[in-house]
Amino acid sequence: MNVTTLVCSSCGTTAAPGSRFCEEDGTRLTAPAATRSPGCRCATPNDSEESGFCETCGLRVRVSQIQGLPVLGPDLAIATDVGKRHYRNEDAGAIGCDPKDGASWVLVVCDGVSSSSSSDRAAAIAAVTARAALLDAARSGPDAVAEAALAEAIQAAHRAVCEAKLPAEPGKDPPGATIVTAVARPGEVVVGWLGDSRAYWLSDQDANLLTHDDSWIVEQVDSGALSLEQASAAPSAHAITHCIGPLEGDGSEAVPAISPHTLRVSPSTAGTLILCSDGLWNYLADPESLVTLVRATPPEADAEVIATSLVQYALDAGGVDNVTVAVARLPQLDFDS
């Protein structure tokens, strides 16, 4: 049985199923005041590979798939959830901060292709490898974090997944995952990606989707072969056309060639950078709807609250897929510095 509980954001008390208010302090248990329980907290979870639920407490045994710390200060955080229909989390993500001055923030979100083997492990390997590569670039100074550094980080993640020789699963394709990465600092955001995990830039003035999906529907519409309405109705509408890992090749090469995409933007205003898997954006009509969700959080909300609130939104909207959201809040560029 899938047991979903809420945790009071004020005192941390886990509420009884069906509760609307915390029994300890009366806090209303609605987002963003509450978040999903992190699941089983037993010292030694007694779980089943088939069910994914602890036989002791009945809660889902949660493997976060976040590589490293999920929160780095009030302005950088990442959250993930397995969703309501998957037995494992095939998303993975990581965040990082340049330890020298804390000025460069690294964000990575990966989504294992569900039809591929060991997709959860592929995503995790890609996330931790890309983060390490981007932090190395950030330590070399701002000039080193160019679009080429983002492309090379994705290439490194691709090589790592291919060289891991992950085990095959019956009836599944070779391992593969999508990836979106970013290095952000006040006044500059550099993004790299392959697949359909996305990056958005939100400010008081506008909302922009920074990435362009590698998917069948996008290719059909861009080429003029089909209208958006026609392509959306096709069974293969959301099939991805490029990714990292052995799935990208035909089996003839140990490390198939890939061509990551990159983009550099120079925002002059404060804003919020959001990276996410399709577990979130499938429930968004457009970038403006993401702005609406972010603005629905309290004005004092930090990056962790925004990330967990967006994950909760996806779950409330259906949660049919794993969902991962990384958030970085950037201050306005100080032209006098």
VENQUI-V669405 format. One record per residue. N is the residue number from 1. PHI is phi in whole degrees, 0 to 359 (none if undefined). OMEGA is omega in radians with two decimals (* if undefined). BURIAL is 1 if it has 24 or more other ideal C-beta (glycine too) atoms within 12 Angstrom, else 0. Layout:
n/phi/omega/burial
N/PHI/OMEGA/BURIAL
N/PHI/OMEGA/BURIAL
This chain:
n/phi/omega/burial
1/none/3.13/0
2/276/-3.12/1
3/260/3.10/1
4/250/3.14/1
5/239/3.10/1
6/245/3.12/1
7/243/3.13/1
8/295/-3.13/1
9/285/-3.11/1
10/276/-3.06/0
11/242/3.10/0
12/82/-3.14/0
13/288/3.05/0
14/280/-3.06/1
15/278/3.06/1
16/291/3.13/0
17/307/3.11/0
18/89/-3.12/0
19/291/3.08/0
20/248/3.13/0
21/226/3.10/0
22/291/-3.12/1
23/287/-3.10/0
24/275/-3.06/0
25/232/3.05/0
26/82/3.14/0
27/299/3.12/0
28/290/-3.05/0
29/268/3.07/1
30/228/3.13/0
31/297/0.09/1
32/268/-3.11/1
33/291/-3.12/1
34/230/3.07/1
35/230/3.11/1
36/294/3.05/1
37/299/3.09/1
38/292/3.07/1
39/93/-3.06/1
40/303/3.08/1
41/241/3.11/0
42/297/-3.12/0
43/300/3.08/0
44/231/-3.09/0
45/303/3.09/0
46/254/-3.01/0
47/242/3.10/1
48/241/3.10/0
49/302/-3.10/0
50/279/-3.05/0
51/272/-3.09/0
52/76/-3.12/1
53/242/-3.14/1
54/290/-3.13/1
55/282/3.13/0
56/271/-3.07/0
57/255/3.10/0
58/86/3.14/1
59/273/-3.14/1
60/295/3.03/1
61/281/-2.96/1
62/260/3.00/1
63/256/-2.92/1
64/293/-3.07/1
65/66/3.01/1
66/275/-3.08/1
67/269/-3.10/1
68/103/-3.09/1
69/290/3.13/0
70/277/-3.12/1
71/224/3.07/1
72/230/-3.11/1
73/83/-3.06/0
74/285/-3.00/0
75/245/-3.13/1
76/216/-3.10/1
77/202/3.10/1
78/215/3.13/1
79/220/3.13/1
80/214/3.07/1
81/209/-3.12/1
82/290/-3.09/1
83/85/-3.01/1
84/258/-3.04/0
85/236/-3.11/0
86/253/3.14/1
87/270/3.07/0
88/221/3.13/1
89/269/3.14/1
90/267/2.96/1
91/275/2.99/1
92/206/3.13/1
93/201/3.14/1
94/201/3.01/1
95/231/3.14/1
96/201/-3.10/1
97/220/3.09/1
98/300/-3.03/1
99/291/-3.09/0
100/290/-3.11/0
101/227/3.13/0
102/69/-3.04/0
103/275/-3.10/1
104/250/3.13/1
105/251/-3.13/1
106/247/3.10/1
107/226/3.11/1
108/220/3.02/1
109/228/3.13/1
110/234/-3.13/1
111/227/3.12/1
112/296/3.13/1
113/290/-2.98/1
114/296/-3.14/1
115/276/-3.11/0
116/256/-3.12/1
117/286/3.05/1
118/48/-3.05/1
119/295/3.11/1
120/293/3.13/1
121/289/3.09/1
122/298/-3.14/1
123/296/-3.13/1
124/295/3.12/1
125/298/-3.13/1
126/297/-3.09/1
127/295/-3.09/1
128/289/3.13/1
129/289/3.14/1
130/296/3.12/1
131/300/-3.13/1
132/300/-3.13/1
133/295/-3.11/1
134/287/3.08/1
135/293/3.07/1
136/299/3.13/1
137/295/-3.12/1
138/296/-3.13/1
139/293/-3.14/1
140/278/3.11/0
141/111/-3.08/0
142/303/-3.10/0
143/294/-3.12/0
144/281/-3.11/0
145/268/3.07/1
146/258/-3.14/0
147/300/3.13/1
148/298/3.14/0
149/293/3.10/1
150/293/3.12/1
151/297/-3.13/1
152/291/3.09/1
153/297/3.10/1
154/291/3.07/1
155/299/3.13/1
156/296/3.11/1
157/296/3.12/1
158/298/3.13/1
159/298/-3.11/1
160/297/3.13/1
161/293/-3.13/1
162/294/-3.08/1
163/280/3.13/0
164/288/-3.13/1
165/51/-3.12/0
166/295/-3.08/1
167/293/3.09/0
168/282/3.06/0
169/242/-3.08/0
170/306/3.07/0
171/77/-3.11/0
172/244/3.11/0
173/286/3.04/1
174/299/-3.09/1
175/302/3.10/1
176/200/3.13/1
177/204/2.97/1
178/271/-3.13/1
179/209/2.96/1
180/225/-3.09/1
181/229/3.08/1
182/204/2.91/1
183/239/-3.05/1
184/233/2.99/1
185/211/3.13/1
186/308/3.12/1
187/90/-3.12/1
188/208/3.02/1
189/226/3.07/1
190/243/-3.04/1
191/237/3.02/1
192/223/-3.10/1
193/200/2.99/1
194/205/-3.07/1
195/109/-3.06/1
196/237/2.92/1
197/284/-2.88/1
198/239/3.00/1
199/231/3.12/1
200/234/2.99/1
201/243/-3.11/1
202/241/3.06/1
203/220/3.11/1
204/294/-3.08/0
205/271/-3.05/0
206/203/3.08/0
207/222/-3.06/1
208/230/2.94/1
209/276/-3.05/1
210/275/-3.07/1
211/258/-3.14/1
212/229/-2.99/1
213/301/2.90/1
214/271/-3.10/1
215/217/-3.11/1
216/298/-3.10/1
217/296/3.14/1
218/294/3.14/1
219/295/3.13/1
220/294/-3.13/1
221/289/-3.14/0
222/298/-3.13/0
223/281/-3.11/0
224/83/-3.12/0
225/293/-3.12/0
226/222/3.00/0
227/282/3.12/0
228/300/3.14/0
229/296/3.13/0
230/294/-3.11/0
231/293/-3.12/1
232/296/-3.09/0
233/276/-3.10/0
234/283/3.14/0
235/300/-3.09/0
236/264/-3.03/0
237/309/-3.03/1
238/259/3.08/1
239/293/3.13/1
240/279/-3.10/1
241/251/3.08/1
242/214/3.13/1
243/200/3.03/1
244/254/-3.13/1
245/102/-3.12/1
246/302/-3.14/1
247/301/-3.10/1
248/290/-3.09/1
249/258/3.13/0
250/253/3.14/0
251/93/-3.09/0
252/274/-3.12/0
253/236/3.11/0
254/293/3.10/0
255/231/-3.11/0
256/300/3.12/1
257/289/3.06/0
258/228/3.13/1
259/229/-3.13/0
260/296/3.07/1
261/261/3.09/1
262/220/3.12/1
263/205/3.07/1
264/238/3.08/1
265/233/-3.09/1
266/234/3.14/0
267/290/3.13/1
268/262/-3.14/0
269/245/3.03/0
270/293/3.14/0
271/187/-3.10/1
272/235/3.06/1
273/262/-3.13/1
274/233/2.99/1
275/250/-3.10/1
276/205/3.01/1
277/272/-3.11/1
278/289/3.04/1
279/299/3.03/1
280/264/-2.95/1
281/292/3.05/1
282/297/3.13/1
283/260/-3.14/1
284/253/3.11/1
285/285/-3.09/0
286/193/3.13/0
287/301/-3.13/1
288/297/3.11/0
289/293/3.06/0
290/290/3.07/1
291/301/-3.14/1
292/301/-3.14/0
293/293/-3.14/1
294/294/-3.14/1
295/289/3.11/0
296/285/3.07/0
297/281/-3.14/1
298/303/-3.13/0
299/304/-3.11/0
300/272/-3.08/0
301/299/3.09/1
302/268/-3.07/1
303/298/3.14/1
304/296/3.12/1
305/296/3.13/1
306/297/-3.12/1
307/298/-3.12/1
308/291/3.10/1
309/294/3.12/1
310/291/3.05/1
311/298/3.14/1
312/297/3.09/1
313/301/3.13/1
314/298/3.12/1
315/294/3.13/1
316/294/-3.13/1
317/281/3.13/1
318/148/3.09/0
319/55/-3.08/1
320/285/-3.10/0
321/228/2.95/1
322/300/-3.14/1
323/223/3.12/1
324/224/-3.11/1
325/223/3.03/1
326/246/-3.04/1
327/229/3.00/1
328/229/3.08/1
329/261/-3.09/1
330/254/3.10/1
331/284/3.11/0
332/292/3.13/0
333/295/3.13/0
334/269/-3.07/0
335/286/-3.11/0
336/269/-3.09/0
337/276/*/0
